[in-house]
Amino acid sequence: MSPEIGSEFHWDPAALLSAERGGPPAWLPARRSLFATGCGALSEVLRLLAPGGRLHVPSYFCVGVAEALSERAPIAWYRHLPDGRGPRWETLRAGDGDVVLAQNLFGQERGGPWTAWIRAHPGIPVIEDHSHDPFSDWARDSEAAYVVASLRKTLPLPDGGLLWSPSGRELPRPRGPESAGAHLKLAAMLLKAAWLAGRPIAKEQFRELAQQGEHDLLGSAGPACAFTRAALPLIDVGGVLAAGAARARELAGLLSARTPAIELVGNGPFRLQLACASSRMRDALQAHLAANRIYAPVHWRQDRGRLWSGDHEAAEWAGRMLTLPADHRCGPGDLLRMAEVVTAFEPAVAA
């Protein structure tokens, strides 16, 4: 079993294509731009598309990204919750000059409804965010104006915001130099790999590098670093993503009959989402997991005192959600340990 589960990726050569699985990367779009971050790619697309219109954003979305994009266009919100029901189309009131941001939330959505909406509104550009499942059938068959995927969310890369245009539109190019944050994150990935292999490296050393690197990288519209550009075509993307989805399904099976106070929201392909009965319970469960060296992120907090969606139901979901880090790195022992730690959590303590 791993000394810890989750947190930042380490660099693992096993993620690369083997001789048996070699060949041209058919999954990689031929016409593409590779930015340092997905947020930077979105920002540059908006520079082209929305000189005066609004950007319509899902109400359950990364607020930090929405805040950064608000510098390019005024934000309007439409309801899209992690309840499996998809967008509430009656809340999406886009008009001439506006742009719509769609998302494949946790990789669990289907593209048919969005394809129908795009065809019914040919004058309104749609940008699809496929960061949670970058090469799904929906992403491959998209009819959107643009598609973006933040690759470091699912692949062991220090940066990378992949942008392409299914409809053949002009592709903006990265602006400025590579981010120094990507180089810090790569250093952290290499040191973490050595730490996991038992080398005498202090965990704080690579954690500080990773945190500073993430801070410096956020929102960068520069190009992806040289390492990401070189490694991306060599990664066994299908194998990595399929393994992660399988691990999420396995963990869901282990937890399916556990405490009724914690609801399984999905079972992959992007890790495993839980919804607790309350925000206090969610925070207590997250702390309980961390005490057992399991690092479960929150997607995504909404602070009503700052920029937020204005959708109380979305904020309520955001206050209860937690993502268990079931991905390609997990072995059977890791999945069993996560299930045991969740099962040992006492909801009454957080009531």
C-alpha positions, 0 to 999 in steps of 0.5 A: 500500500502507498504511504499516502493516498491522493494529493499531487501526482508524482512522476511515474514512467509506468504511465508512458506507452509500452512497446506493446501499446505504442503507435501514433497518439490518435486521441490527440487533436491534430489542430491544438494549442497547449497552454500552461493551464485550462484557465489560461486557455479559456481566458484567451478564447474569451479574448476572441469570442466575448469582447462585449457579451456575457459568459454563462457559467454552471452554478456548480463550478470552480469559483476560482476559475470563474473569478479569473474569467470574470476579468474577460467577460461579465459572468452569468450563471445557469443551474447545473448541479451534481445530481445527475440531472444535467443543466436546467435549460430554462436557467440558461438565458444566453443571447446574441454576443454571449458565450456559454461554458459547458462542463462534463461534470466529474466525467459523468455527463453525456454530450447529446443534450449539449449537441442538441442545444448547440444545433438549436442556437448556432449563433451562440458559441459554446466552450466545453470543459472536459477536464474530468474526462479529457478524451471521452466520446463526448469530447471526441465527437464534440460540435462545440466552438472550442473544447478545453481540458486541464490535463494535470487534473487527470494525468501525471503532468506538471501543467497543461491546458489542451485547447482545440476547436471541433468546428474549425475556429481560429485557435489562440496561441499561448502568451508569454513565457513558460510558467516557473510554477510548472518547473516547481511542480515538476521538481515536486513530482520527481522528489515525491517519486523518490520519497515514495520509493523510500529515499530519505527525502522530507515530505515538506520539501516537495509539498512546499515546491508543489504548493508554490508551483500551483500558486505561481501556475494558476491562471497562466496563459503561457505555453505548457512547459517543455516536459509536458509538451514532450511527455504528453504524446508518450503517455498511455492516456487510455490506460491511465484514464481507464485504470482511474475509472475502474478504481473509482467503480471498485471503491464505489462497490466497497462503499455501496452498503456503508453508512447512509449518512454519506451518499455516493454521487458517482462512480467515475470516471473522475474519482469518487464523489461523496455527498455528506448530510451536512457541511460540518460532517463533510469537513469532519470526514475530510479531516478524518481522512487526512489523519489517515493520510488520505487526501480528499479534495473539495469540488468546489467551495462557494463562499457567499461573502465573495464571488459565488454562483448566487444559486443556493442549491449549488452552494449547498451541494458544494458545502456537502461534497467530497472527492475520494482520490481513487485514481490510477495510482491506487492498488487493491490495498489502497481502495480497501484502506479508503473504504475502511477509513470511511466506514470507521468515520462516526457521523454522530461526531460531526452532527 
